[in-house]
Amino acid sequence: MTQSRPGILAVRALNQYRRRDVLAYLGLRYYLHNSVARSDQWIRQVATKLVMTRTNRPYFPAQHFKERARMGEINHRPIFLPGANEALAETALLDECANHEGIFTNPKCVFSYHLSQGDDRTGAFKHYTTGLRARHKAIAQACDANPSGIVRYLDIQRFYPSIKIDLAMRTWKKYAEAAGLSSEFLELGKRLIHDHGKTPQDNGASILTGPIFSHLLANLVLREFDEELAAKLPGRYFRYVDDITLVGDENSIDVSIQEIQTRLGDLGFTLHDDNSPKSIEVPVATWLEGRNDYKEGNQKFSWMTLIGDLKRFLLMNPAERKHVQDTFCVEGIRIPVYDYSAAAQERSFLERLSNLASQRWFKRKAQRLSIQTLISQAVSLRDNYERELREMLASPAASGFDRKRLIPKLRYRAGRLAYLSSPESLLALANAMNEYPELHFHAEVMTAISTAKLDRILSLGTNAAQATAQPLRAAGVRCNISGGEMDKVLEQSFAVFILNGVQVDKPASSQSKKSDLLRFALSGADIELMKSADPFTRELACLHGLSERPRHPETLESVFDKDENLAIDAIEQLQGSVSP
């Protein structure tokens, strides 16, 4: 039986929030289980109205791994996840802003969070790798024009928490009114900012880190700053979120930094000082040695090729899903194999597939695609990534700019090997990575996957838990944790493993009292959870509905739409890992 395809906004919201946190994604999936809510009309009219008339603020403070401090303690970053209805309303608001290009389009010197337009379903914003690559190319061009100059990296401290509510509100009203935004969407933006400010957080009344509307607000707050500095500074100026890059001669860079510090101070921001590892200065000639860092190598297969071919195979052969997953497991490959059966029944996909089937090139490609070709690609990538990672780790520990270049390359390969390498190889590589504190996240993920012992990974937070849970679930591995009481971070992380369907042995003597989130993960929704004092959990339970058992694992293993990203969470949830 064919079915109508979901609207553009629904798929954008799913793709955007899957990269942020599994809890937000699950909420959206349960919300969109109702076919009426999938239409763009519902999202634009009903979801936005529900936000405007609500009496509570459903934000969940998920604890994400931030860094490992010098003394070994783990620092976390609270990511405030909006409820599903707000996530959809945000997406509608950003889509409306994208229709006013002159106002809401980023200046040419800003490369983060470009709004999606038209039929683009990849997210509310274009994928972050697009901006990173574009910035790298722009810096290279500036270096070519300043061959004897220097490149200077600056970083803004506590970027989102430094944007106070009154500044965000003034900025939003200014640009929304200049764009002639309808009163409904102008007021929606004001309501979201107001609710951010009323949500308890350690840094006082500031915009929240987590909701996608915050990304647009941050770019708008710095809009005049970016434009004026790019035009007047003697050195070239580039910004990606909180990372500022300058290119020019030594004198022009000094003048530029003084101007930037003054102007940022007026807005309430502070730069990391010169002693910070985030403040780096390097000669142009040295920087240009990394000109091609974002280019793919000459290998026959790439990660993108493998994931793309897997998706195409499953769309054309949805009934082969279990066979693919079983074969992957036999070969030690932990790539999740999603259920595309619903997406394959969409009317638009069937029509397009019928048209393609008559074309000779498509027949040849379909015939070459098989489970064995997927295995061959995965094994080839595993061998290449392991060899490259070992070679990089065998070199003396880098520092300064060399380290800045090296760390993303190490993270990239480590993130993919979590899905490809044997337990023995993962453990050996994780031990070798301990020399780099910046690799603690990936090393702990690899260790947990190889040993199936979860105690250490739980302490890192929900993003580390999801990065570990996904390949463990794909491999069908049973895990264990020790007993004892759990704090907020441990319990949230444990819930993520349960939501993914990972089987975890836990001593019966461990804590008996469970939070609402953990109860929801273990048992699904019940009447008591539907009346939870926490508005986020209450909404999540109501969207899930009463059922004989939780629907979480099968929901995470199925695909909502053919254009939903095949999210590989060990890579996606720590954005600094991107690099070729």
N, C-alpha and C positions, 0 to 999 in steps of 0.2 A: 504494500500500500504506500503510495507516494504521499508526501506531506510538503507543506509550504515551508520555504526557507525562513529562518529568523531574520529580523531586521539588522541593519548595519550597526546600530548603536549597541544592541545586545552583545554582538560578537566583539565589538571594540572593548566593551567593559570587561568581558571575560578575559580577553587577551591581556589587557592592561593589568588587571588585578591578579591573574595567575602568576605574573612575574613578581608580584609584591608579597603575597601571602596566601597559603592554602585555605585559611579560614574565610577570608573575603571571597575567594573563588567558590568555595562550597556554598556560601550564602547566595551568591548569584545563581548558581546552578539550580538550587532548590526553588528560588524565586521564579526562574525562567522555565521551570517544569510546567508551569501554567502557560499554555500556548498563547493565550490572549496577551500576556505580559511581554511577549517577544517582539511585538511590533514597534516600529519607531514612533508611531502615533501614541501608543500607550506610554512609552518612555518619556516622550516630550510633554505630554499633557497630564497623565495621571501620576507618574512617579514624581514629577516636579511639584505637583500640587500637594502630594502627600508629605513631602519634605516641608513645604511652607506651613502646613497645618498641624504638624506633629507637636507633641507635648514633651518628648524626651529626646535625648541625643545618644543614639546607639553607636558609640565608638568603643572598640576593644583594644586595649593597650598590649599588643603582642610584643614580647621581649625578643628582639633580634640581637645576634652577636654583632658587636662593634669592633672590638679589638682585645688582644691580650696585653695587659699592662706589664711593665718591666718586672714587677715582683711576682708575676704569674697569675694575678687575679684577672677575672674576665669582666670586661665592661660591656654593658648592654645598651641598646638604643630602643626606647619604646616607639613602636610603629602603631599609630592609631588607625585602626581599620574601620571604615564606615560600614553601616549596615547595607544590605543589598539594594534597597530602594534608593538610598542616597548615592550609592556608586553609579546607578543608572542615571539618576538626575544629574550628577556631575558630568557624565559623558554627554548628555544632551546639552548641557550648558557649554561645554568645551566645543561641541560641534557647532553650536550657534556662534560662538566667538570666531571659529575658523572661517565663517562666512564673511567676516569683516577683516580682510587681510591687511589693510592699511594700518589698522590699529593694533591687532593682536599678533601679527607676524613678527617673529624675532628680528632684531637688527642683524646685519650680515656678520657682525663680530660675535654673535651668541649662537652656540651650537647645541644647546640642550633643550629638550622638550618642544620640538616643532609639532604644531597641531596637525592631526590627520584631516584630510578633506575628501569629499566625493565618496567614491565606493570603497575607499581604503578601510579594511576591516582589521588591520594588524594591531590596533590599539587606539586609544584616544590621542596618543602621541605617536609619531613615527618611532620605529625601534631605535633604541639608544645607540646602537652601533653605527647607525647612519651619521649621527652627529659627531661621534668620536672620530670616524674616518674623515669626515669633512673638515674638522678642526685640524687634524694631523696634516692634511693636504694644504690647508691655508697657512699653517705655520711653516711648512716647507717652502712655500712660495715666498713668504716674508724673509726666510733665511737666505734664499737665493738672491734677494734684493739687498741683503746686508751681510755679505760674506765674511766681513771682519768683525761683525757684531757679536752680541751675546743673547742668549735666551734665558729668561727669568720666570720661574714658576712661583706663584703666590697662592695662598689658600685662605679662605674666609672661615673663621671659627664659628661653630654652632650656627650654621647658616639659617635653617628654617626656624629654630627656636629664637633667633634674634629678630625675626620679623614680628613686631608687636601688632596687636589687633587694630589699634587706631590708625597706624600707618597703612596696614592692609586695606582697611575700610576706605580711607581717603583715596588710595590708589585705585581700588576697584571702581568706585563711583566716578572718578575722573575718566578712566578709559572706557567704561561701559557707556557713560553719557556721550563721550566723544564719538563712539561708534554708532550711537543711536539705537542701542540695544533695546528691545521691547521691555516694558515695565516688568513683565513676568520674569524674564531672565535676569534683569538688573536686581530685582528684589530677591531672587533665588541666590545670587552671589552674596548679597548682603546677609541673608539668613545663614548661609554656610559659614561665613566669617564670624558672625555673632556666635554661632554654636561652637566653633573652634575656641573662641575666647572663654566660653563658659565651661569648657571641659577641663577638669583638674589636671595639671601637669606641673612638673618641678620648676620650669622656667617662667611661670606666670602666664599672663594672657598673651599668647602668641599663636601664630597659625600652627596647625598640627603637622607633624611629619607622618605621612601615610596617605591621606586623601590625595587624589590626583589633581584636584582643584588647587592644592597648595603649590604645585609646580608652575601653573600659570601665574598665580599671584606673585611668586618669587621673581619670575622674569619681568613682570610688570613693575614691581617695586624698584628694580634696577634698570628699567628701560631707559630713562633719561640719563642716568649715570653711564650706561653702556654707550649710548649714542654720542654723548658729549665727549667722553674720554677717547673713544675711537677716533673722533674727528680732531681733537685738539692735542692729544699727547704726542710728544716727539717720537715715541716708540710705538710699534704696532701692538694692538690690544686684541686679545681673544678671551672669551669666557665660556666655560662649560660647568654649569651649576655653580659650585663654590670655588672652582679652580680657575685662576686667572693666569694667562701666559702673556709675557711681553717679549718683543723682539726689537732690538735696536743697538746703538752704541752704548757704552757704559754711562756716559753723561745723561743721555736721553732716558735710560732706564731708571737712574737715580731720581730724576725729575718726575718721571711718571709714577714711581712708587710713592713719593711724597704727596702727589696730587691724589692718588688712589686712597691712601691712608686717611687723608683729610676728608674726602668726600664720603668714604664709607663710614667714618666716625660720625658724620652728620646724620647718617641714616640708621645708626645704631649697630653697625657691624665692626668687627675687629679682625685684623689679619693675624695669622700665626707669625711668631717672631722669626728672626733670621736663623735662630738655632734649631728650628723645627725641621725635621726631615722632609716636610712638605714644601719648604722654601729652598729651591734649588736654582743655582746659576750655572750655566754651561756655555762654552763658546759655540757659535753657530756651526763651525766646522765639525765639532764633536756631535752636535745635535743631528746634523745631516747624515751621520753614519747610521742613524735609525730611520732614514727617510722611507724605507720600504718595510717597516715593521708591520704595517697593516695589510700587506699584500699576501695573497695565498702563495704557497710554495708550488713546486712543480710536481707534487705527488699526484698519482693517478686518481686517487679518491680523496675526498674531503669529508669532514663531519657533516657539512651541509648536504653533500651528495647522498650520504648514507641516510640521514633523517628524511630527506626529500623522497628518496626511493622507497623507504619503508612506508611513508605516508601514502604514496601512490599505489604501492602494492596492496595495502590494506583497504583503500577505497575501491579498488577494482576486484579485490578478493576478500571481502569482510568475513566470510566463513572460515578463512584460513588463520584467523587470529590466534587461536589456541595452538595450532601447529607451529606457527612462527615463534610464539613465546616458549613452547616446550623445547624447540630446537635451539633457541638462544640459550636457554638454561643449560642444556647439555654441553654447549660450547663455552660456558662460563660468561656469557654476555648478559648484562643486567638492564638492557635498554627496555623501558616499559613499552608494551605492545597494546595500543589502545583499541577499543571497540568502535569501529567506524560504521557499524551496521545502520545506525539511525541516519547519520550524515549521508550514507550511500543511497538512502531512499528519498532524499530531497528531490523534488521535481526538477529544479534547475540543474542539479548535478546529473541526473539521469538523461536529461535532454542534451547536455553538453557532451556526456560520455558517448551517447548515440551518434552525435555528429563527428566526434573524434575517431570513433571506431572505423569509420569509412575511409580514413586517411592512412596512406601507406606508412608514413614515418611513425605514426602512433602505434600501428600494428607491430612494427619492428621493435620499438622500445618496449612494448608490453611483453613481447615474446622473450626478450633478453632479461626481463626482471623476474627473479625467482627467489625463493628462500635461500638457496645456495649462493646466489650472487650477493645477497645481503650479508650472509655470513662471511664471505670472502672480503667484502669491503671492511667489515668490522674488525676482522683479524689483521688485515693490512694496516688499518689505522692504529690498532693496539700496538703492533710492532714498532711503527714509526714513532708514536707518541712516547712509548717507554724508552726507546733509544734516545730520542731528543731530550726527554726529561733527565735521564741519567747523565747525559753529556753536560747539560747545563748545571746540574747539581755537583758534578765532579770538578768544575772550575772553582777557583778561589772565590769566596764570598765577595760580591760586588758592593759598591757604595755609591752614594750620590746619584748622578744621572744614569749611570750604568745599571744601578739597582732599580731605578724607576722604570727602565726599559725591560729589565729581566723579570721582575715580579709578575706582571700580567701574562707573560709567556709561560711561566711556570704554572700559574693558576689555570690558564686555559687548558694545558695538557693534563694537569692533575684532575680538573673537573670532569674531563671526558674519560680518563682512565678509571674513574669511579664506576663507570658503566661497562668497562671493557676488560680490565686486568684481573688476573687470578688473585685470590686472597693473599697468597704468599708474596706476589709482586707488589700488591698494594701496601702490605705491611712494611716491606723493605723500603719502598719509595717514601712512605710516610715518615719513617725513621730518618731517612736522609734529608727530608725537608725541614726537620726540626731546627736546622741552623738558621732558618729565616722565620722570625716571629710573624711576618706578614702572611705566612703560609699556614698559620695555626689552624684556621678554619678548615682548609682543605685536607691537611694532615690528619686532623681528628675525624673528619668524615671518612677518609680512606681507612683509618684504623678501625673505626666502628663497623664498617662494611666487612672488613677482613676477619674480624674477631667475633662479630655478632654480640659484643658486649656494649651496652648503651649508656652506662653510668656517666662517663666523661662527656659524651656528646649531648646528653640532656642538659648539662650545665651551660652549654653554649647558647641555647635559645631556639626559638621555633624555626628560624630559617635554616640553621644547621640540622635540626631534626628532620625537616622536610627533605633537605638535600640527601640525607642518609636513608630516610624511610622509602623514598621512591625506588632506588635500585634494590634495596633489600626486599621490598614487596615483589618486584619483578623477578627476583631470584628465588622467591619462596622460602627464604631463610627464617628460621625460628630464632628469636633473640632472647636475651635475659638482662635483668637489672637486679641489683642488690636491694635489700629492704631498707626501711627507714622512712622518716618523715620527708615530705617533699615541700620545697618552697614554691613560690609562684612560677619561677622560671622552669624548674624541673617538671612541675605538673603540666604547664602549657606544652612543653616539649614532649612529654610522655603522651599527652592527648593527640599530638600530631601523628605519632607512630600508630596509635589505635585508629585514628581517622583513615589512615592509609591502608588499614587491614593487615599490618605487620603483627605476627604472633609473638607476644612477649611474655616470657615466664617471669612472674613477680612473686616473691615470697608472700604467703598468706598472712604473715604477721605484720606486714607493712601497713601504713596508715589506712584506717577504715573510712574516715570521713573524706569524701571526694567533693571537689568543686563542681559547680554546675557544668562547666565546660568538659571536665573529665567524664562526668556522668553522661553527658550528651554523646561524647565520643564512644563510650562503652556500650550504651544501651539505646541510643537514639532519643527521640522526643517522648515525653510523657506530659500529663496535665500539669504536674508541678513545675517542670521546666518551662512550660508555656506561660507560667506566671512568675518566672524568675525575676528577682529584683534587678538583675543586670539586663538593661534593655537590648544589648547586642545578643546575648545568649537567648533571651526571650524571643526575639525576632527570628533567630536561627532555628530554634526549636519549632516555632509555629510554621516556618517555611518548610521544614522537613516533614512535619505532620506525623500523626500516629501511624505506626507500622509494626509488624511483628519483629523486625530487626533493623539495625541501622543501615542506611543506604549509602554511607560514605564511601567505602572502597569501590563499589561498582560505579558510583558517580565519578570518582577520580580516574577510573580506568576507561570511561567512555568519552566519546567526543560529541560535543554539542553541535558543531557545525564544521563543514569541510575546511573552512578557513581559520578554524581555531588553531593556534600555534601548538605544535607538538612540544610542549614545555618540558625541558630537561632542567629540573629545579636546582641541581647542584651548581649549575652554571648561571641560571637566570637570577637566583635570589641574592647573589653577591655581585653587584654590577661591576665592581672593580676587576672582575676576573676576565673581562673581555679583552681579547687580543688575538692576533693570528698565531 
